[in-house]
Amino acid sequence: MNAKAKSTSSSSKVHKADVLVIGGGLAGGTLSLALAQGGFEVATIDREDMAGWTDRGFDGRASAIALSSQRVLEGVGIWNVIHRETAPMLDIRVSDGHSPLFLHYDHEELADRGGAADPFGYMVENRSIRKALNVLVPKTERLTYFAPNEVVELERAKDGVHAVLKDGTEVSADLVVACEGRRSPTRDQAGIKLTKWDYHQAGIVCTVEHERPHDFCAQEHFLPSGPFAILPLPGTDEKPACRSSIVWTERADIWPIIMKLGDDDFLEELEVRFGDYLGEIEIIGPRFAYPFSLQFAETYIKERLALVADSAHGMHPIAGQGLNMGLRDVAALAEVLVEARRTGQDIGALSVLEKYERWRRFDNNLMLGVTDALVKLFSNDVEPVMLARDLGMAAVNQLPDLKRFFMRHAMGTVGELPRLMRGEAL
Ligand SMILES: Cc1cc2nc3c(=O)[nH]c(=O)nc-3n(C[C@H](O)[C@H](O)[C@H](O)COP(=O)(O)OP(=O)(O)OC[C@H]3O[C@@H](n4cnc5c(N)ncnc54)[C@H](O)[C@@H]3O)c2cc1C
């Protein structure tokens, strides 16, 4: 991939690091940059060839990045590389089936005393973040990527961590951080139990081009099978705001049938849900399906081990919060570790890692609970429940203080924010 990224080699010398990060994806890559910039020697392992991933392995996903998460990406340098590939979310419109009642968030409503209002956040394709990692990793001192590679042996002892990689390289560190996504072998090997349930739904994900501009408005339309989201992406120079990412939720018995439809039939089904408010639509690129489930680890830490992002918690994307919560973990863990080193503590000690867990676990559990309740409330066509939720949305729309509170939540600027999320240096 690059001079700093080590692919396979036959050398078996020990690479010494302070932190071993397993999984160099969106969360792991951001954490690796933050820690290296914070003065730690970091060794990051990813089983994917990162350079190839951005094109060959495009997974179709785009993420709604809240304003506070954008600040983290800015703090580590990713934003500078990707900002031209992002679209701001200036409005959010939530509607329910065919009900005329809806909820509309306008970022202008949060403008302070006539000043310019920040957007709620930005839409960014996940591959843009990967591409930025490819640009930044070689330039970042103290950071070495081992990719494609995997840990085949991991030993956590009182005095440190020792790993053997697939190519024979050995890595020693004070702390190992698992950022392996939902299926985390490091979490499982540490004996950390996982609670999990299935929503019996999947998100069909694709990208569309449309005739009229989206005006940077994110739409979430609740249909009986689940949410149908139309999320603004940047367009081309000729048609600047005419591309959107679709996350179309369908029940487990329906989504495989839809995925197998021919292109014309698929487009016809999509148009029924999309409507014609943006004119004609055209599907660009492949479609993907992601089964939805909820999961959380019983603990985020063990001696010399921390779990971060999806390895610790996986939620339904109904509120677009999985990566946002993961980036909060990243910012909090980086801050705890920098503080521990500054005060001469062992960064792998349980007493240090407990600060990270106390900071993040409650907040993540709250978000898991909120997203779970939203799924149950909105994937439901029982008359009284539909009426209650429509009246609830209309009420929030009419109550400016409550509405502003929800809007700040959407921006991710509520709660005890780590320094990187406040736009400050580590
Ligand atoms: C349809 C959909 C839409 C979503 N939309 C949003 C959204 O709008 N906003 C939002 O905040 N979140 C959203 N999410 C959630 C978001 O995508 C995830 O929370 C995020 O990708 C988690 O990042 P991660 O780095 O923890 O895991 P991943 O992105 O899964 O990355 C894990 C990395 O670890 C590597 N890896 C795995 N195992 C190993 C191993 N054993 N050894 C070495 N490397 C390994 C993988 O190659 C990969 O690079 C959405 C999710 C879905 C499914």
PDBQT file of the ligand as one rigid body, heavy atoms in Angstrom, charges set to zero:
ROOT
HETATM    1  C1  LIG A 501     -26.741   0.342   6.151  1.00  0.00    +0.000 C 
HETATM    2  C2  LIG A 501     -25.972   1.035   7.224  1.00  0.00    +0.000 A 
HETATM    3  C3  LIG A 501     -25.997   2.419   7.318  1.00  0.00    +0.000 A 
HETATM    4  C4  LIG A 501     -25.305   3.076   8.330  1.00  0.00    +0.000 A 
HETATM    5  N1  LIG A 501     -25.368   4.428   8.413  1.00  0.00    +0.000 NA
HETATM    6  C5  LIG A 501     -24.738   5.073   9.416  1.00  0.00    +0.000 A 
HETATM    7  C6  LIG A 501     -24.815   6.488   9.539  1.00  0.00    +0.000 A 
HETATM    8  O1  LIG A 501     -25.469   7.163   8.738  1.00  0.00    +0.000 OA
HETATM    9  N2  LIG A 501     -24.165   7.104  10.575  1.00  0.00    +0.000 N 
HETATM   10  C7  LIG A 501     -23.452   6.381  11.479  1.00  0.00    +0.000 A 
HETATM   11  O2  LIG A 501     -22.905   6.984  12.425  1.00  0.00    +0.000 OA
HETATM   12  N3  LIG A 501     -23.358   5.030  11.394  1.00  0.00    +0.000 NA
HETATM   13  C8  LIG A 501     -23.974   4.363  10.389  1.00  0.00    +0.000 A 
HETATM   14  N4  LIG A 501     -23.857   3.006  10.266  1.00  0.00    +0.000 N 
HETATM   15  C9  LIG A 501     -23.002   2.276  11.226  1.00  0.00    +0.000 C 
HETATM   16  C10 LIG A 501     -21.515   2.315  10.798  1.00  0.00    +0.000 C 
HETATM   17  O3  LIG A 501     -21.365   1.864   9.462  1.00  0.00    +0.000 OA
HETATM   18  C11 LIG A 501     -20.687   1.455  11.743  1.00  0.00    +0.000 C 
HETATM   19  O4  LIG A 501     -20.977   1.820  13.068  1.00  0.00    +0.000 OA
HETATM   20  C12 LIG A 501     -19.173   1.668  11.472  1.00  0.00    +0.000 C 
HETATM   21  O5  LIG A 501     -18.817   1.212  10.202  1.00  0.00    +0.000 OA
HETATM   22  C13 LIG A 501     -18.356   0.922  12.520  1.00  0.00    +0.000 C 
HETATM   23  O6  LIG A 501     -16.987   1.180  12.286  1.00  0.00    +0.000 OA
HETATM   24  P1  LIG A 501     -15.879   0.167  12.855  1.00  0.00    +0.000 P 
HETATM   25  O7  LIG A 501     -14.568   0.762  12.459  1.00  0.00    +0.000 OA
HETATM   26  O8  LIG A 501     -16.161  -0.151  14.272  1.00  0.00    +0.000 OA
HETATM   27  O9  LIG A 501     -16.129  -1.205  12.084  1.00  0.00    +0.000 OA
HETATM   28  P2  LIG A 501     -15.958  -1.563  10.556  1.00  0.00    +0.000 P 
HETATM   29  O10 LIG A 501     -16.328  -0.404   9.704  1.00  0.00    +0.000 OA
HETATM   30  O11 LIG A 501     -16.699  -2.847  10.400  1.00  0.00    +0.000 OA
HETATM   31  O12 LIG A 501     -14.382  -1.821  10.386  1.00  0.00    +0.000 OA
HETATM   32  C14 LIG A 501     -13.748  -2.930  10.960  1.00  0.00    +0.000 C 
HETATM   33  C15 LIG A 501     -12.350  -3.039  10.366  1.00  0.00    +0.000 C 
HETATM   34  O13 LIG A 501     -11.656  -4.072  11.049  1.00  0.00    +0.000 OA
HETATM   35  C16 LIG A 501     -11.049  -4.977  10.102  1.00  0.00    +0.000 C 
HETATM   36  N5  LIG A 501     -11.034  -6.269  10.782  1.00  0.00    +0.000 N 
HETATM   37  C17 LIG A 501     -12.092  -6.989  11.214  1.00  0.00    +0.000 A 
HETATM   38  N6  LIG A 501     -11.670  -8.075  11.867  1.00  0.00    +0.000 NA
HETATM   39  C18 LIG A 501     -10.312  -8.058  11.839  1.00  0.00    +0.000 A 
HETATM   40  C19 LIG A 501      -9.308  -8.908  12.326  1.00  0.00    +0.000 A 
HETATM   41  N7  LIG A 501      -9.606 -10.014  13.010  1.00  0.00    +0.000 N 
HETATM   42  N8  LIG A 501      -8.022  -8.577  12.106  1.00  0.00    +0.000 NA
HETATM   43  C20 LIG A 501      -7.699  -7.449  11.416  1.00  0.00    +0.000 A 
HETATM   44  N9  LIG A 501      -8.610  -6.610  10.916  1.00  0.00    +0.000 NA
HETATM   45  C21 LIG A 501      -9.899  -6.910  11.130  1.00  0.00    +0.000 A 
HETATM   46  C22 LIG A 501     -11.930  -4.897   8.877  1.00  0.00    +0.000 C 
HETATM   47  O14 LIG A 501     -11.201  -5.235   7.712  1.00  0.00    +0.000 OA
HETATM   48  C23 LIG A 501     -12.326  -3.411   8.887  1.00  0.00    +0.000 C 
HETATM   49  O15 LIG A 501     -11.367  -2.620   8.237  1.00  0.00    +0.000 OA
HETATM   50  C24 LIG A 501     -24.544   2.323   9.271  1.00  0.00    +0.000 A 
HETATM   51  C25 LIG A 501     -24.502   0.930   9.174  1.00  0.00    +0.000 A 
HETATM   52  C26 LIG A 501     -25.208   0.287   8.171  1.00  0.00    +0.000 A 
HETATM   53  C27 LIG A 501     -25.150  -1.218   8.071  1.00  0.00    +0.000 C 
ENDROOT
TORSDOF 0
